[in-house]
Amino acid sequence: MRLLKKGLSIALIMVMVLTSLLTGCGGKDNTPATVGDNNTPKASDGQQPSASAWELGSEELEFSYYHHYSWYTMPNWGEDPASKWILENKKVKINAISSGGDAEAKMSTILISGELPDAIWMERGAEVEKLRSEGLLVPLDDYIEKYPNYKKWVMSLENIDMLRSPDGKLYQIPNWYTSQPNGNTGYVVNKKIYEALGSPKLETTDDLYNYLVAVKERFPDVTPLEVGEGGDGIEYLLSAFKENRSGVFYGSNYMAIPQDGKFVSLFTDPAYREGMQFVSRLFREKLISPDTFTQLKEEVDRKVLTGKVAVYITSSPTEMGSQGDMELKKQDPNDGYFMIWPIAKPGLDRNKIYTGDYKELGWNVTVITKAAKDPEKIFAFFDWLTGPEGQCTVMWGPRGLYWDGFTEDGWAKFTDAYANDPAGRDEMTSQTEPINWAGNTVFVDVSKAQYEANLPVEKQNWQTRFQREITWKTQQNTTEFININPAGDSDEGIIRLTITDIFEQARASAIQTAKSDAEVLAILDEAERQAQAAGYQILLDYMTARWQENLNK
């Protein structure tokens, strides 16, 4: 959510730079779908490249790749097991262009210089469309017909047309796209602390509050509720106060509530207001960290790894939950973490609470620019990457150790080492997954789930187990709400920047400075007044129009 907020200001800078540059140069069910439902392709449904397709590995391929995120640094190509294998066997060398910790400034420099990278990894939406409208991107349609994997896996998505640009063409290679539920958001619970407190019921917000109070009294050196870097988990905690509404709507990505076919104010929404009173109470009583909005990710990770949190909720707690479980079990096999079904306000149906969300078109995208000397060859690489061999390689390392070929149905075929060496397997994934820029959710998730469902619990991958049992079932499909935010240079985009500042200030004040429930509401009322004065309704109307356009598609 903070990442998406930054994207707005990035877009504004890009627009200003592009203008000068180009002027100068002239140019709803929470039961997981099964494989094969809807438009999900089966892994065994084979596709063959056309006769004119370029064969990856037949000659060297080298290209530059800019990762448009301040937080991301690509591992040195050829040093981790996956990229080393790709370099040696597929003859692909990728020259990373880092943001240097400031994606906005880096993109500005790139565009001013006119030296575009060959490919860019970035958020889909307004930024991509700005580059596309200025003629800087390569359409992929002709390549899609020649290569097997994008055509098989991506083009089968029910809402693929939402990825098309206004000219009707496809320019984007999606990452972690899916045709069935996925996602990691939820509640991770410290097992030893939970059992020491009598393994109480944790189902309602009242249960959670009472449990956190008990943790504070019994374990004063532990953070009762950890909500992650910058309070990332707060919006997902708020999901407890409304049925059939993902917590994502309470964050800076939307800052608005979809209701009766239109977007309405977040600040006046009853569920948001009640939820913020609850979170403020937790903060006042020191049941969440006093440095919630300032702590770094490394500090949060350290607490999780050392068992210094009782309950942990963020947008994606499963990775650290899995690592923390492994670390704590090294000292005590009975220690570790587990996940619980989402918390709900008393009286609400727990089976209608969605902590997080998923989108069929995935997280972000790769685009190929017209600076690329061999755009088709670059596409061929990403097509391979999103296919079975590519996904196995960047998830579990080179063939032969943790996977070795494919089942009769076409899913990954795992070796005994996958089950018998969970620490090595997970360490491999932690090294290789950061270069998975074309994640194929269905292939990876189904491969893991089918294999691990038959393993004893102690040999199952912690993350996969709780994804299968809890998180995939409790994420809401929000595909219809993609690409509804305005470009940063538009009137609505400028309004959105102002609303974002109002939202974040109000959120921080309501949680950190309010001394009572009444003060929380007063802060939200003032935020509503300021937002409306800044043009909030104009933004809401814009988002509604884009939402309706999506529904029509």
VMD Tcl script that draws the C-alpha trace (Angstrom):
set ca {
  {0.00 0.00 0.00}
  {2.75 2.53 0.72}
  {4.39 1.34 -2.51}
  {1.25 2.19 -4.45}
  {1.11 5.61 -2.86}
  {4.62 6.30 -4.05}
  {3.60 5.25 -7.54}
  {1.40 8.32 -7.81}
  {4.20 10.77 -7.36}
  {6.35 8.68 -9.68}
  {3.69 8.97 -12.33}
  {3.57 12.74 -11.96}
  {7.32 13.04 -12.42}
  {7.25 10.66 -15.37}
  {4.62 12.71 -17.12}
  {6.59 15.93 -16.74}
  {9.79 14.27 -17.92}
  {8.17 12.46 -20.82}
  {6.56 15.64 -22.03}
  {9.85 17.49 -22.20}
  {11.76 14.49 -23.53}
  {9.36 13.71 -26.34}
  {8.88 17.35 -27.25}
  {12.63 17.63 -27.70}
  {12.96 14.44 -29.76}
  {9.71 14.63 -31.73}
  {8.19 11.60 -30.57}
  {-16.97 -13.80 -4.07}
  {-17.00 -17.44 -2.90}
  {-14.15 -18.16 -0.45}
  {-13.79 -21.80 -1.45}
  {-10.69 -22.26 -3.65}
  {-11.29 -23.12 -7.28}
  {-9.98 -26.44 -8.47}
  {-7.67 -26.86 -11.40}
  {-9.66 -26.69 -14.57}
  {-12.46 -24.56 -13.13}
  {-13.38 -21.43 -15.05}
  {-10.60 -20.85 -17.56}
  {-7.76 -22.43 -15.60}
  {-5.49 -24.30 -18.01}
  {-4.35 -27.77 -17.08}
  {-0.62 -28.22 -16.91}
  {-0.87 -31.25 -19.18}
  {-2.54 -29.29 -21.98}
  {0.59 -28.93 -24.08}
  {1.43 -26.07 -26.39}
  {4.18 -25.98 -28.97}
  {6.11 -22.95 -30.21}
  {5.59 -22.02 -33.83}
  {8.21 -22.98 -36.41}
  {9.35 -19.37 -36.62}
  {9.86 -18.97 -32.86}
  {13.35 -18.20 -31.59}
  {14.80 -20.98 -29.45}
  {15.97 -19.78 -26.07}
  {19.52 -20.98 -25.49}
  {20.38 -21.31 -29.17}
  {22.54 -18.20 -28.87}
  {23.45 -15.63 -26.25}
  {20.85 -13.14 -25.09}
  {21.86 -10.08 -23.07}
  {19.54 -7.26 -22.06}
  {19.18 -4.50 -19.48}
  {16.35 -4.63 -16.96}
  {15.26 -1.75 -14.73}
  {13.36 -2.62 -11.54}
  {11.18 0.37 -10.75}
  {10.98 -0.07 -6.98}
  {12.92 1.75 -4.29}
  {13.00 -1.34 -2.07}
  {14.18 -3.90 -4.62}
  {17.74 -4.79 -5.55}
  {18.20 -7.63 -8.01}
  {20.61 -10.38 -6.86}
  {23.86 -10.44 -8.81}
  {23.06 -12.38 -11.97}
  {24.82 -15.72 -12.09}
  {25.54 -15.98 -8.37}
  {22.38 -17.67 -7.11}
  {21.72 -21.28 -8.22}
  {18.83 -20.39 -10.57}
  {20.38 -17.50 -12.49}
  {23.69 -19.38 -12.66}
  {21.88 -22.30 -14.33}
  {20.00 -19.95 -16.67}
  {23.24 -18.19 -17.62}
  {25.04 -21.46 -18.32}
  {22.21 -23.41 -19.96}
  {19.99 -20.77 -21.57}
  {22.80 -18.30 -22.30}
  {20.83 -15.39 -20.82}
  {22.62 -12.53 -19.14}
  {20.59 -9.79 -17.47}
  {22.20 -6.46 -16.65}
  {20.26 -5.03 -13.72}
  {19.53 -1.32 -13.44}
  {18.83 -0.54 -9.81}
  {16.71 2.32 -8.54}
  {19.43 3.09 -6.03}
  {16.79 3.29 -3.33}
  {14.91 6.13 -5.06}
  {12.76 4.89 -7.92}
  {11.26 8.31 -8.63}
  {14.63 9.97 -9.15}
  {15.98 7.02 -11.14}
  {13.06 6.96 -13.57}
  {13.38 10.72 -14.01}
  {17.07 10.33 -14.84}
  {16.40 7.51 -17.29}
  {13.76 9.46 -19.17}
  {15.68 12.73 -19.25}
  {18.74 10.97 -20.64}
  {16.65 9.21 -23.27}
  {18.53 5.98 -22.51}
  {15.72 3.56 -21.87}
  {16.48 0.10 -20.51}
  {15.48 -2.86 -22.65}
  {12.81 -3.92 -20.15}
  {11.16 -2.45 -17.06}
  {9.54 -4.18 -14.08}
  {6.85 -1.88 -12.67}
  {3.29 -1.35 -11.47}
  {0.64 -1.76 -14.13}
  {-1.82 1.05 -14.72}
  {-1.26 4.76 -15.27}
  {2.54 4.60 -15.49}
  {2.53 1.85 -18.10}
  {-0.14 3.64 -20.11}
  {1.87 6.86 -20.12}
  {4.89 5.05 -21.55}
  {2.68 3.22 -24.03}
  {0.84 6.33 -25.19}
  {4.15 8.02 -25.92}
  {5.22 5.15 -28.17}
  {7.97 3.77 -25.94}
  {6.74 0.19 -25.53}
  {6.73 -2.87 -27.77}
  {3.35 -4.63 -28.33}
  {3.50 -8.35 -27.60}
  {0.56 -9.71 -29.61}
  {2.59 -11.14 -32.50}
  {5.03 -12.82 -30.12}
  {2.25 -14.34 -28.02}
  {1.05 -16.32 -31.03}
  {4.52 -17.79 -31.60}
  {5.44 -18.92 -28.07}
  {3.55 -21.44 -25.93}
  {3.47 -20.36 -22.30}
  {2.06 -16.84 -22.26}
  {-0.58 -17.97 -24.72}
  {-1.50 -20.98 -22.60}
  {-1.42 -19.54 -19.09}
  {-1.98 -15.78 -19.38}
  {-4.34 -15.62 -22.35}
  {-6.66 -18.10 -20.63}
  {-7.40 -15.61 -17.84}
  {-11.06 -14.71 -17.78}
  {-10.32 -10.99 -17.50}
  {-7.35 -10.76 -19.87}
  {-9.00 -7.89 -21.75}
  {-8.49 -5.72 -18.67}
  {-4.75 -5.97 -19.37}
  {-5.15 -4.57 -22.87}
  {-4.31 -0.95 -23.64}
  {-6.83 1.39 -25.26}
  {-5.38 0.51 -28.68}
  {-6.47 -3.10 -28.10}
  {-2.94 -4.49 -27.81}
  {-1.09 -6.24 -25.00}
  {2.15 -4.71 -23.75}
  {2.49 -6.27 -20.32}
  {3.87 -9.55 -18.98}
  {2.06 -10.04 -15.65}
  {3.63 -11.35 -12.48}
  {1.82 -13.79 -10.15}
  {-1.32 -13.83 -12.28}
  {-3.89 -16.45 -11.38}
  {-7.20 -18.03 -12.30}
  {-7.90 -19.30 -8.80}
  {-7.72 -17.81 -5.28}
  {-4.33 -17.04 -3.82}
  {-2.74 -14.70 -1.32}
  {-0.92 -14.68 2.01}
  {-2.65 -12.13 4.24}
  {-3.74 -13.33 7.66}
  {-2.94 -13.87 11.33}
  {0.20 -15.72 12.49}
  {0.21 -16.84 16.15}
  {3.16 -17.74 18.39}
  {2.55 -21.36 19.44}
  {4.49 -21.39 22.72}
  {2.86 -18.20 24.01}
  {-0.58 -19.39 22.92}
  {-0.25 -22.69 24.74}
  {1.20 -21.02 27.84}
  {-1.95 -18.92 28.02}
  {-4.21 -21.97 27.84}
  {-4.88 -22.07 24.09}
  {-7.90 -19.74 24.34}
  {-10.52 -19.21 21.63}
  {-9.34 -16.64 19.06}
  {-12.33 -15.94 16.85}
  {-13.70 -12.48 17.58}
  {-12.24 -9.03 18.12}
  {-13.18 -9.42 21.81}
  {-11.22 -12.67 21.95}
  {-8.24 -10.99 20.30}
  {-8.31 -8.02 22.66}
  {-8.49 -10.21 25.77}
  {-5.69 -12.39 24.45}
  {-3.40 -9.42 23.77}
  {-4.03 -8.08 27.27}
  {-3.05 -11.47 28.69}
  {0.12 -11.52 26.58}
  {1.14 -8.09 27.84}
  {0.67 -9.15 31.46}
  {2.39 -12.53 31.18}
  {5.10 -11.72 28.58}
  {6.13 -8.07 29.04}
  {9.11 -8.38 26.67}
  {6.90 -9.51 23.76}
  {4.94 -7.37 21.28}
  {1.35 -8.59 21.72}
  {0.22 -7.62 18.20}
  {2.77 -6.91 15.48}
  {1.35 -5.09 12.45}
  {4.54 -4.82 10.42}
  {6.67 -2.10 8.96}
  {4.81 1.22 8.84}
  {1.66 -0.36 10.25}
  {1.17 -2.43 7.09}
  {-1.16 -4.88 8.81}
  {-3.65 -2.33 10.16}
  {-5.89 -2.30 7.10}
  {-6.12 -6.11 7.18}
  {-6.98 -6.05 10.88}
  {-9.84 -3.68 10.00}
  {-11.36 -6.37 7.77}
  {-12.79 -7.88 10.96}
  {-15.51 -5.23 11.10}
  {-17.33 -5.85 7.81}
  {-18.44 -8.95 5.95}
  {-17.53 -9.40 2.28}
  {-15.05 -6.53 2.20}
  {-11.30 -7.03 1.86}
  {-9.11 -5.03 4.21}
  {-7.33 -3.59 1.16}
  {-10.08 -0.97 0.78}
  {-9.03 0.56 4.10}
  {-5.53 1.35 2.86}
  {-3.94 4.02 0.68}
  {-4.40 1.99 -2.50}
  {-8.11 2.79 -2.60}
  {-9.02 5.09 0.35}
  {-12.64 4.54 -0.62}
  {-15.42 2.00 -0.22}
  {-17.27 0.27 -3.11}
  {-20.95 0.36 -2.27}
  {-24.07 -0.06 -4.41}
  {-22.16 0.36 -7.66}
  {-20.14 3.42 -6.71}
  {-17.25 4.47 -4.51}
  {-18.11 6.37 -1.34}
  {-16.08 8.07 1.37}
  {-13.82 5.97 3.58}
  {-13.90 8.49 6.42}
  {-17.67 8.21 6.95}
  {-17.85 4.43 6.57}
  {-19.22 2.87 9.80}
  {-16.99 -0.22 9.65}
  {-13.83 1.84 9.10}
  {-14.71 4.19 11.95}
  {-15.40 1.34 14.36}
  {-12.25 -0.47 13.30}
  {-10.10 2.61 13.80}
  {-11.49 2.99 17.31}
  {-10.45 -0.59 18.01}
  {-6.91 -0.09 16.66}
  {-6.55 3.20 18.55}
  {-7.52 1.41 21.76}
  {-4.87 -1.25 21.13}
  {-2.27 1.47 20.63}
  {-3.30 3.41 23.75}
  {-3.01 0.27 25.83}
  {0.39 -0.60 24.32}
  {-0.87 -3.81 22.76}
  {0.80 -2.89 19.47}
  {4.29 -1.40 19.13}
  {4.64 2.27 20.08}
  {6.98 2.60 17.08}
  {4.48 0.98 14.70}
  {4.80 3.71 12.07}
  {8.56 4.15 12.26}
  {10.07 0.69 12.70}
  {12.02 -0.86 9.84}
  {11.31 -4.20 8.21}
  {14.55 -5.59 9.64}
  {13.34 -4.81 13.16}
  {10.02 -6.55 12.57}
  {11.73 -9.59 11.03}
  {14.08 -9.86 14.00}
  {11.16 -9.94 16.44}
  {9.39 -12.64 14.44}
  {12.51 -14.77 14.07}
  {13.24 -14.62 17.82}
  {9.67 -15.28 18.95}
  {9.13 -11.80 20.36}
  {5.66 -11.38 18.86}
  {2.45 -13.09 19.98}
  {0.25 -12.30 16.96}
  {1.52 -11.05 13.61}
  {-0.59 -9.66 10.76}
  {0.62 -7.99 7.57}
  {-0.12 -8.11 3.86}
  {2.09 -11.20 3.51}
  {3.15 -12.72 6.86}
  {3.58 -16.27 5.59}
  {7.18 -15.91 4.47}
  {8.44 -14.60 7.80}
  {6.03 -16.86 9.65}
  {7.59 -19.84 7.89}
  {11.14 -18.67 8.58}
  {10.27 -17.86 12.19}
  {8.69 -21.27 12.68}
  {11.84 -22.93 11.38}
  {14.13 -20.81 13.60}
  {12.13 -21.38 16.78}
  {11.92 -25.12 16.15}
  {15.72 -25.30 16.04}
  {15.71 -24.51 19.76}
  {12.50 -26.32 20.65}
  {10.63 -28.71 18.31}
  {7.38 -27.81 20.09}
  {7.83 -24.10 19.49}
  {6.96 -22.18 16.32}
  {4.06 -20.40 14.67}
  {0.67 -21.32 13.24}
  {-2.11 -19.41 11.48}
  {-5.72 -18.89 12.52}
  {-8.91 -18.20 10.60}
  {-9.56 -14.43 10.28}
  {-10.86 -12.58 13.31}
  {-14.40 -11.16 13.10}
  {-16.42 -8.65 15.08}
  {-18.93 -10.49 17.33}
  {-22.07 -11.25 15.38}
  {-20.43 -11.35 11.96}
  {-20.00 -14.53 9.90}
  {-16.32 -15.51 10.04}
  {-16.67 -17.24 6.68}
  {-17.45 -13.87 5.10}
  {-14.37 -12.07 6.43}
  {-11.61 -11.46 3.88}
  {-8.36 -10.18 5.34}
  {-6.72 -9.57 1.98}
  {-7.39 -9.81 -1.72}
  {-6.09 -11.21 -4.97}
  {-6.33 -10.09 -8.56}
  {-6.41 -12.45 -11.49}
  {-3.97 -10.23 -13.37}
  {-1.48 -10.47 -10.55}
  {0.78 -7.98 -8.85}
  {2.94 -6.07 -11.34}
  {4.24 -6.37 -14.89}
  {7.27 -6.35 -17.17}
  {7.21 -4.20 -20.29}
  {9.70 -4.30 -23.18}
  {10.79 -0.94 -24.51}
  {11.64 0.12 -28.04}
  {15.23 0.51 -26.92}
  {15.55 -3.27 -27.01}
  {17.62 -4.57 -29.92}
  {15.91 -8.00 -29.81}
  {12.48 -7.53 -28.19}
  {11.21 -10.90 -29.41}
  {14.11 -12.71 -27.79}
  {13.45 -10.91 -24.52}
  {9.81 -11.97 -24.74}
  {10.95 -15.53 -25.43}
  {12.90 -15.49 -22.17}
  {9.91 -14.29 -20.13}
  {7.67 -16.78 -21.90}
  {10.04 -19.54 -20.81}
  {10.24 -18.06 -17.30}
  {6.46 -18.20 -16.82}
  {6.30 -21.79 -18.10}
  {6.85 -25.01 -16.12}
  {10.63 -25.30 -16.47}
  {11.21 -21.63 -15.75}
  {8.93 -21.62 -12.72}
  {10.49 -24.74 -11.27}
  {13.97 -23.30 -11.74}
  {13.30 -19.97 -10.01}
  {11.21 -21.53 -7.24}
  {13.22 -24.62 -6.32}
  {16.54 -24.26 -8.08}
  {18.05 -26.25 -10.96}
  {16.49 -29.57 -11.91}
  {17.66 -32.64 -10.04}
  {17.79 -31.51 -6.41}
  {14.28 -30.62 -5.23}
  {12.39 -31.27 -8.47}
  {13.05 -33.53 -11.41}
  {10.72 -33.27 -14.36}
  {6.95 -33.27 -14.37}
  {4.05 -35.50 -13.41}
  {1.76 -37.10 -15.97}
  {-0.56 -34.12 -15.52}
  {2.26 -31.69 -16.17}
  {2.84 -30.32 -12.67}
  {6.23 -30.22 -10.95}
  {7.54 -33.63 -9.93}
  {9.37 -33.30 -6.62}
  {12.22 -35.43 -5.32}
  {12.52 -36.97 -1.87}
  {14.81 -34.09 -0.91}
  {11.86 -31.70 -1.20}
  {10.23 -33.40 1.80}
  {13.33 -34.59 3.65}
  {15.34 -31.35 3.47}
  {12.80 -28.59 4.18}
  {15.46 -26.17 5.46}
  {17.57 -26.56 2.33}
  {14.52 -26.35 0.09}
  {13.27 -23.16 1.70}
  {16.75 -21.65 1.65}
  {16.95 -22.40 -2.08}
  {13.61 -20.68 -2.67}
  {14.66 -17.63 -0.67}
  {17.70 -17.27 -2.97}
  {15.93 -17.86 -6.27}
  {12.40 -16.47 -5.93}
  {13.55 -12.80 -6.05}
  {14.18 -13.25 -9.79}
  {10.72 -14.66 -10.50}
  {9.33 -11.68 -12.43}
  {6.68 -13.71 -14.28}
  {5.21 -15.75 -11.45}
  {2.67 -18.36 -12.58}
  {0.52 -18.72 -9.46}
  {-1.56 -21.67 -10.60}
  {1.40 -23.77 -11.69}
  {3.41 -23.12 -8.51}
  {0.53 -23.41 -6.05}
  {-1.07 -26.50 -7.55}
  {2.29 -28.25 -7.88}
  {3.08 -27.65 -4.21}
  {-0.40 -28.31 -2.88}
  {-0.88 -31.60 -4.72}
  {2.44 -32.98 -3.52}
  {2.42 -31.69 0.04}
  {-1.16 -32.69 0.80}
  {0.10 -36.29 0.99}
  {3.04 -35.54 3.29}
  {2.92 -35.76 7.09}
  {2.43 -32.32 8.67}
  {5.99 -32.11 9.97}
  {7.34 -32.45 6.42}
  {4.95 -30.05 4.76}
  {6.16 -26.60 3.82}
  {4.76 -24.32 6.54}
  {3.78 -21.59 4.10}
  {2.10 -23.93 1.61}
  {0.17 -25.69 4.37}
  {-1.42 -22.53 5.72}
  {-1.99 -21.11 2.28}
  {-3.95 -24.24 1.42}
  {-5.82 -24.38 4.75}
  {-6.47 -20.69 5.40}
  {-5.11 -17.82 3.34}
  {-6.22 -18.91 -0.14}
  {-9.72 -19.34 1.25}
  {-9.86 -15.92 2.88}
  {-8.73 -13.53 0.13}
  {-11.32 -11.62 -1.88}
  {-11.22 -11.44 -5.68}
  {-10.81 -7.72 -6.46}
  {-9.87 -8.01 -10.13}
  {-12.73 -5.68 -11.07}
  {-11.03 -2.85 -9.18}
  {-7.68 -2.79 -10.99}
  {-6.43 0.30 -12.82}
  {-9.02 2.62 -11.30}
  {-6.60 5.24 -10.01}
  {-5.87 8.31 -12.15}
  {-2.58 9.33 -13.75}
  {-0.55 11.59 -11.52}
  {-0.64 14.57 -13.89}
  {-4.43 14.60 -14.25}
  {-6.73 16.79 -12.16}
  {-7.98 13.67 -10.41}
  {-4.42 12.45 -9.86}
  {-3.40 15.69 -8.19}
  {-6.49 15.48 -6.00}
  {-5.54 11.93 -5.09}
  {-2.13 13.02 -3.87}
  {-3.81 15.47 -1.52}
  {-6.33 12.89 -0.32}
  {-3.49 10.45 0.34}
  {-1.78 12.97 2.62}
  {-5.06 13.65 4.43}
  {-5.69 9.90 4.80}
  {-2.25 9.09 6.18}
  {-2.23 12.01 8.60}
  {-5.70 11.13 9.86}
  {-4.81 7.46 10.25}
  {-1.67 8.23 12.23}
  {-3.44 10.79 14.42}
  {-6.45 8.58 15.11}
  {-4.19 5.74 16.21}
  {-1.31 7.55 17.89}
  {-2.73 10.73 19.40}
  {-6.44 10.14 20.04}
  {-7.14 9.68 23.74}
  {-10.65 8.27 23.34}
  {-13.09 6.74 20.89}
  {-14.74 10.14 20.54}
  {-11.45 11.74 19.51}
  {-10.95 9.07 16.84}
  {-14.29 9.97 15.29}
  {-13.55 13.68 15.52}
  {-10.29 13.17 13.63}
  {-12.06 11.19 10.90}
  {-14.79 13.82 10.67}
  {-12.16 16.51 10.14}
  {-10.43 14.34 7.53}
  {-13.76 14.05 5.69}
  {-14.21 17.82 5.75}
  {-10.68 18.42 4.42}
  {-11.01 15.69 1.79}
  {-14.28 17.03 0.42}
  {-12.82 20.52 0.26}
  {-9.87 19.10 -1.70}
  {-12.12 17.48 -4.33}
  {-12.63 14.01 -2.83}
  {-15.97 13.57 -4.58}
  {-14.35 14.24 -7.96}
  {-11.90 11.43 -7.25}
  {-14.66 9.11 -6.07}
  {-16.63 9.76 -9.25}
  {-13.53 9.06 -11.35}
  {-12.90 5.75 -9.56}
  {-16.55 4.79 -9.97}
  {-16.40 5.43 -13.72}
  {-13.24 3.33 -14.11}
  {-14.80 0.55 -12.03}
  {-17.86 0.48 -14.23}
  {-15.64 0.38 -17.34}
  {-13.89 -2.66 -15.87}
  {-17.20 -4.37 -15.24}
  {-18.20 -3.75 -18.84}
  {-14.98 -5.43 -19.99}
}
mol new
graphics top color blue
foreach p $ca { graphics top sphere $p radius 0.5 }
foreach p [lrange $ca 0 end-1] q [lrange $ca 1 end] { graphics top cylinder $p $q radius 0.2 }
display resetview
